[in-house]
Amino acid sequence: MSANPGEVPALKAALQAAWDRSDALFAMLPSDALLDRPIGLRHPFLFYVGHLPAFLWNQIGRGVLGLTSETPAMDELFERGIDPLSEQGAKDASIAQWPPVAEVLAYRDRLRAWAMDRSFEAVAAHADADVLADGYRVHHLVIEHELMHHETLLYMLSEQPLARKTQGRLPGPVTGPPRSPTAVSVPAGSTSLGGDFAGQPFGWDNEFPAQAVQVDAFTIDSLPVTVSAWQRFVADGGPSPHGWVEHEGQTCVRSMFAMVPLADAAGWPVQVSHAQATAYAAWTGGRLPTEAEMQWAAYGSPDGEAREYPWGDAPPSERHGVFDFNLWSPEPVGRRPAGASAWGVQELVGNGWEWTSTPFRPLPGFEAWARTYPGYSSDFFDDEHFVVFGGSWATDRRLLRRSFRNWYQGNYPFVFSSFRVVR
């Protein structure tokens, strides 16, 4: 592939756009809120202000170029987040004293300037000797890392009290009645998990190598399970989701900028943990789909040709789903039929990551190819994490490629999630 200087303007634009969105997210917080920790399983917001530039330096400056850092203590402090199974584990992994905000911002700005002004030419000089430099893969890695953190930061911002964040001109929640799913029969066929390392500009280690999988015939709901459907489960003894809270005398669904009464949120995909989704599916006499079933339902077609996206090969747009921040909440399911797959299954991309029954494990032939980030996937091959499929309203369009694989802990309730049932 080698490093093509013609790619640099587009990569610089993508990097700047990622930084601009990061800054906009942190700007939603009042000046005294950066040390708030709305999710006890995570560091305070300030850690992520420092983590994003530290990751950039540790991957490009230290990792690929072997440069000596001006601030090694900051690089180490902000190098790695946490993914504990309990709040006590998070507390044990945390520190009590963080650097002053101004110092962290100066660290961020210095590394951003270095990356934009000097890193691309330096990386290009290593293109023939380092797979991370070849095709500027390390820059793709840094950009996508920042984009994924936008979504996980929003999990924290969603939990942040309404009085401790600013909506500004961002849109409020989109509400409406539920729509009932239909049963879609998907025939047996062969699908592919993962992609071709040499054939695409970038992919994370868990995306490779491509694996052909035979899928038996199955019947799947055309739409995800809604808040309204979950209410019937609760009435029969099922658990209330984490995001359902009592507010001003009624049960509401917590959204980014409002507490939305259940009646208004009735059409939203319900946001629950993997364990809760599994229990609901069993209650209905069904089960969660596997990763391969979701892949076949989304990208398969009667002629055997794999589609680039569920709706075909056209680039993702607002016609096709709720993703890439075209809304700031989920919307009632079934409103974007143009995003349906060849089988007529809707909403397979966007509006909520869909839980599958598949534990997050390596594809056969897996290799942690990014030597600067060997634990990106392998640290989570523990059968505590499950593959999620598709994306949410806060998933950037760069991450909507067919080979992309994502995962979360099964008991993690903060994901902008959804799910559907296979019977």
C-alpha atoms as one frame of an Amber mdcrd trajectory, in Angstrom:
protein
   0.000   0.000   0.000   2.766   2.444   1.103   2.082   6.020   2.197   0.354
   8.122  -0.436   0.820  11.851   0.288  -2.442  12.487  -1.544  -4.290  10.931
   1.395  -2.917  13.447   3.873  -5.414  16.330   3.365  -8.387  14.011   3.931
  -6.769  12.461   6.995  -5.920  15.870   8.419  -9.505  16.986   7.870 -10.830
  13.855   9.586  -8.448  14.347  12.509  -9.456  17.990  12.913 -13.154  17.067
  12.730 -12.656  14.474  15.462 -10.918  17.031  17.673 -13.665  19.585  17.034
 -16.333  17.114  18.140 -14.296  16.130  21.221 -14.044  19.791  22.199 -17.773
  20.292  21.640 -18.590  17.362  23.911 -16.371  18.594  26.732 -17.809  22.093
  26.250 -21.202  20.708  27.279 -19.838  20.584  30.833 -19.615  23.576  33.168
 -16.069  24.586  34.074 -16.190  22.854  37.451 -17.515  19.510  36.122 -14.423
  17.931  34.548 -13.775  15.983  37.738 -17.346  14.661  37.823 -17.628  10.900
  37.533 -21.224  10.092  36.548 -20.398   6.446  35.820 -18.546   4.925  38.744
 -16.958   2.320  36.461 -15.099   5.068  34.591 -12.541   7.763  35.313 -13.699
  11.389  35.613 -14.139  13.451  32.444 -10.718  15.049  32.882  -9.002  11.718
  32.295 -10.475  11.562  28.791  -9.386  15.127  28.014  -5.852  13.857  28.544
  -6.326  10.320  27.281  -7.156  11.243  23.684  -3.919  13.219  23.025  -1.895
  10.738  25.088  -3.159   7.939  22.866  -2.162   9.955  19.799   1.382  10.420
  21.109   1.797   6.890  22.422   0.724   5.411  19.091   2.453   7.760  16.650
   5.245   9.588  18.457   6.473   6.890  20.791   5.060   3.823  19.048   5.848
   4.300  15.358   8.509   7.006  15.388  10.348   6.065  18.604  10.581   9.686
  19.755  11.415  10.805  23.276   8.568  12.506  25.092   8.676  15.888  26.782
   6.061  14.729  29.296   6.479  10.993  29.994   4.570  11.170  33.284   1.505
  12.599  31.518   1.803  10.032  28.725   1.727   7.247  31.298  -1.002   8.763
  33.490  -3.412   9.106  30.577  -2.380   6.017  28.640  -5.065   3.562  29.600
  -8.696   3.670  30.690 -10.380   1.072  32.856 -12.941  -1.649  32.186 -13.669
  -3.142  35.619 -16.433  -5.557  36.519 -17.419  -3.520  39.583 -17.290  -0.005
  40.967 -14.908  -1.238  43.642 -12.564  -2.410  40.901 -12.810   1.032  39.313
 -12.083   2.695  42.643  -9.027   0.514  43.153  -7.744   1.467  39.681  -8.266
   5.197  40.195  -6.197   8.008  41.628  -7.387  10.771  43.942  -5.356  13.676
  42.551  -5.463  14.743  38.906  -3.312  17.439  37.241  -4.743  20.964  36.930
  -7.131  21.403  34.008  -4.942  24.073  32.387  -1.971  21.704  32.414  -3.979
  18.944  30.735  -5.300  21.339  28.081  -1.770  22.609  27.338  -0.630  18.978
  26.972  -3.507  18.332  24.552  -2.852  21.407  22.438   0.884  20.754  22.139
   0.363  17.197  20.932  -2.367  18.196  18.504  -0.100  20.814  16.939   2.725
  18.298  16.650   0.454  15.697  15.052  -0.946  18.095  12.473   2.331  19.803
  11.571   4.915  17.023  11.757   3.556  13.507  12.180   2.396  12.743   8.651
   5.701  13.369   6.921   7.572  11.486   9.637   5.268   8.471   9.402   5.511
   8.402   5.598   9.266   7.898   5.927   8.583   4.573   7.702   5.949   3.291
   5.285   8.073   0.556   3.707   9.251  -0.854   7.026   6.260  -0.623   9.370
   2.728  -1.871   8.757   1.415   0.881  11.040   3.022   3.544   8.845   1.975
   1.862   5.610  -1.056   3.738   4.290  -0.970   5.940   7.410  -2.716   3.129
   9.291  -1.613   4.600  12.614  -3.431   7.847  11.781  -6.583   5.905  10.917
  -6.187   4.115  14.251  -5.924   7.392  16.168  -8.913   8.922  14.364 -11.184
   5.930  14.948 -10.108   5.687  18.592 -11.221   9.289  19.101 -14.519   8.660
  17.290 -15.294   5.650  19.498 -14.574   7.720  22.575 -17.142  10.282  21.448
 -19.816   7.668  21.945 -18.510   6.367  25.264 -18.160   9.943  26.525 -21.826
  10.390  25.694 -22.658   7.400  27.892 -21.138   9.438  30.711 -22.824  12.650
  29.607 -26.164  10.857  29.471 -25.723   9.899  33.140 -24.625  13.421  34.059
 -27.376  15.326  35.939 -29.294  17.688  33.662 -28.181  20.696  35.687 -24.520
  19.755  35.167 -24.462  19.925  31.357 -25.541  22.329  28.631 -27.773  21.473
  25.697 -27.181  24.647  23.716 -28.665  24.311  20.227 -28.503  20.533  20.140
 -31.824  18.826  19.386 -33.981  17.330  22.101 -35.468  13.840  22.124 -37.591
  12.556  19.246 -40.681  10.791  20.570 -43.617   8.892  19.159 -45.706   5.724
  19.353 -44.341   2.196  18.948 -44.489   0.173  15.772 -44.921  -3.574  15.928
 -42.339  -5.843  14.322 -43.163  -8.491  11.772 -41.506 -11.881  11.575 -39.013
 -12.056   8.708 -37.873 -15.452   7.448 -34.227 -15.419   6.409 -33.079 -18.458
   4.398 -29.935 -20.451   5.042 -26.804 -19.122   3.410 -23.150 -18.266   3.734
 -21.932 -14.966   5.129 -18.555 -13.527   6.014 -17.302 -12.134   9.302 -14.394
  -9.723   9.191 -12.568  -8.359   6.186  -9.476  -8.432   4.002  -6.516  -6.692
   5.634  -4.832  -5.804   2.357  -8.060  -4.789   0.670  -9.240  -1.986   2.955
  -7.531   1.179   4.225  -7.910   0.266   7.893  -9.447  -2.224  10.258  -8.918
  -3.174  13.897  -7.183  -6.447  14.691 -10.413  -8.296  15.552 -11.736  -7.638
  12.028  -9.212  -9.983  10.415  -8.954 -12.349   8.699 -12.272 -12.747   6.879
 -14.122 -15.924   7.801 -16.879 -17.601   5.808 -19.701 -18.848   8.054 -22.654
 -21.017   7.101 -25.922 -19.818   8.650 -29.045 -21.961   9.032 -32.454 -20.515
   8.197 -34.042 -18.449  10.978 -36.897 -16.050  11.675 -36.052 -12.625  13.053
 -38.079  -9.622  14.187 -38.096  -6.866  11.579 -37.589  -4.213  14.290 -35.889
  -3.980  17.683 -37.777  -4.441  20.951 -39.353  -1.181  22.123 -39.892   0.531
  25.454 -43.602  -0.300  25.113 -42.898  -4.011  24.644 -40.541  -3.981  27.632
 -43.273  -2.463  29.795 -45.289  -5.651  29.264 -42.277  -7.677  30.413 -41.968
  -5.531  33.551 -45.669  -6.036  34.264 -45.012  -9.782  34.188 -42.125  -9.537
  36.642 -39.234  -8.518  34.391 -36.617  -5.992  35.558 -36.768  -2.261  34.922
 -33.861  -0.991  32.795 -31.173   1.115  34.415 -32.252   4.189  32.454 -35.840
   4.118  33.738 -36.026   6.584  36.607 -38.694   8.175  38.754 -39.015  11.861
  37.913 -41.700  14.263  39.073 -44.053  11.474  40.070 -43.784   9.292  36.940
 -41.434   6.753  35.385 -39.259   8.281  32.682 -36.502   7.194  30.343 -33.290
   9.135  30.866 -32.117  10.774  27.635 -29.313  13.214  26.972 -31.258  16.392
  27.720 -34.556  15.304  29.254 -36.393  12.780  31.354 -38.905  11.390  28.855
 -42.151   9.822  30.185 -42.589   6.183  29.195 -45.646   7.036  27.120 -43.599
   9.457  25.005 -40.612   7.099  24.695 -42.814   4.085  23.959 -41.504   3.685
  20.416 -37.794   3.884  21.267 -35.640   0.769  21.228 -35.274  -0.251  24.858
 -31.782   0.187  26.329 -30.909  -2.816  28.503 -27.958  -5.021  29.429 -27.105
  -8.264  27.663 -28.439 -10.312  30.560 -31.743  -8.444  30.498 -32.066  -8.788
  26.723 -31.400 -12.527  27.007 -34.097 -12.844  29.665 -36.644 -10.980  27.554
 -35.954 -13.122  24.499 -36.483 -16.283  26.563 -39.705 -14.815  28.003 -41.069
 -14.492  24.468 -40.013 -18.034  23.555 -37.080 -16.871  21.444 -33.401 -16.011
  21.791 -30.865 -13.376  20.838 -29.397 -13.707  17.338 -25.803 -14.702  16.805
 -23.271 -12.346  15.255 -23.316 -14.437  12.057 -27.125 -14.297  11.864 -27.068
 -10.525  12.208 -24.358 -10.278   9.557 -26.383 -12.430   7.147 -29.638 -10.585
   7.907 -27.907  -7.247   7.296 -25.578  -7.821   4.363 -26.795 -10.983   2.657
 -29.041 -11.072  -0.392 -30.984 -13.644  -2.408 -28.423 -13.517  -5.216 -25.630
 -14.431  -2.790 -23.788 -11.135  -3.212 -22.789  -9.314  -0.034 -23.989  -5.734
   0.204 -21.731  -2.942   1.393 -24.516  -1.729   3.706 -27.881  -3.311   4.537
 -29.663  -1.057   2.013 -27.076  -1.593  -0.745 -23.907   0.171  -1.808 -25.026
   3.813  -1.459 -23.103   5.801   1.182 -24.846   6.119   4.564 -27.292   9.023
   4.769 -30.090  10.218   7.027 -32.540   8.250   4.864 -30.973   5.005   6.047
 -30.850   5.303   9.803 -30.107   7.201  12.999 -26.315   7.379  13.228 -23.459
   9.861  12.826 -25.136  12.320  15.224 -28.025  13.086  12.855 -30.111  12.987
  16.070 -29.143  13.239  19.741 -31.507  10.517  20.936 -32.914   7.308  19.562
 -36.106   7.651  17.590 -39.194   5.430  17.438 -38.281   2.278  15.550 -39.273
   1.743  11.942 -39.168   5.334  10.715 -36.453   4.796   8.092 -37.547   1.907
   5.865 -35.000   2.963   3.223 -32.398   1.324   5.476 -33.964  -2.144   5.233
 -31.856  -5.113   4.175 -32.488  -7.330   1.161 -34.661  -9.568   3.380 -36.749
  -6.655   4.676 -35.147  -6.452   8.127 -35.059  -2.809   9.235 -32.787  -0.744
  11.424 -29.794  -3.070  11.399 -27.485  -0.050  11.433 -28.114   2.821  13.841
 -30.569   3.734  16.624 -28.852   1.350  19.066 -26.093  -1.262  19.170 -27.806
  -4.649  19.018 -26.857  -7.297  21.545 -26.016 -10.696  20.097 -25.582 -14.019
  21.857 -21.982 -14.278  20.578 -19.147 -13.862  23.100 -16.450 -11.545  21.824
 -13.688 -13.847  20.627 -11.001 -13.738  17.934 -11.708 -14.850  14.405  -9.645
 -17.898  13.374  -6.199 -16.682  12.368  -6.433 -13.555  14.549  -3.254 -11.529
  14.906  -2.771  -8.433  17.069  -1.179  -6.670  14.098  -0.832  -3.220  15.731
   2.266  -3.725  17.885   1.629  -0.367  19.593  -1.798  -1.540  20.788  -1.615
  -5.329  21.224  -4.334  -5.476  23.872  -7.020  -3.574  21.962  -9.049  -6.743
  21.446  -7.207  -9.515  23.258  -7.706  -7.934  26.691 -11.438  -8.594  26.244
 -11.418 -12.192  25.013 -12.751 -13.278  28.395 -16.343 -14.445  27.771 -17.517
 -11.474  29.880 -17.967  -9.359  26.740 -20.470  -9.896  23.927 -20.536  -8.729
  20.321 -22.895  -5.855  19.591 -23.982  -5.097  16.068 -24.840  -2.078  13.951
 -24.328   1.232  15.756 -26.266   3.928  17.606 -27.175   7.553  16.990 -23.727
   8.454  18.376 -21.739   6.106  16.110 -19.663   7.863  13.465 -20.261   6.801
   9.861 -16.610   5.740   9.511 -17.425   2.847  11.860 -20.355   1.549   9.805
 -18.197  -0.663   7.582 -19.315  -4.256   7.176 -16.238  -5.758   8.857 -16.363
  -3.588  12.012 -16.881  -5.525  15.261 -17.783  -3.974  18.612 -18.391  -5.428
  22.057 -19.411  -4.590  25.637 -19.529  -6.281  29.009 -22.714  -8.236  29.405
 -23.697  -6.439  32.605 -22.893  -2.927  31.346 -26.185  -0.964  31.270 -24.983
   2.343  29.809 -24.622   1.331  26.136 -26.920   3.059  23.647 -28.252  -0.407
  22.936 -31.116  -2.247  21.327 -31.866  -5.867  20.497 -34.299  -8.040  18.611
 -35.491 -11.602  18.942 -34.907 -14.668  16.801 -37.480 -17.467  16.941
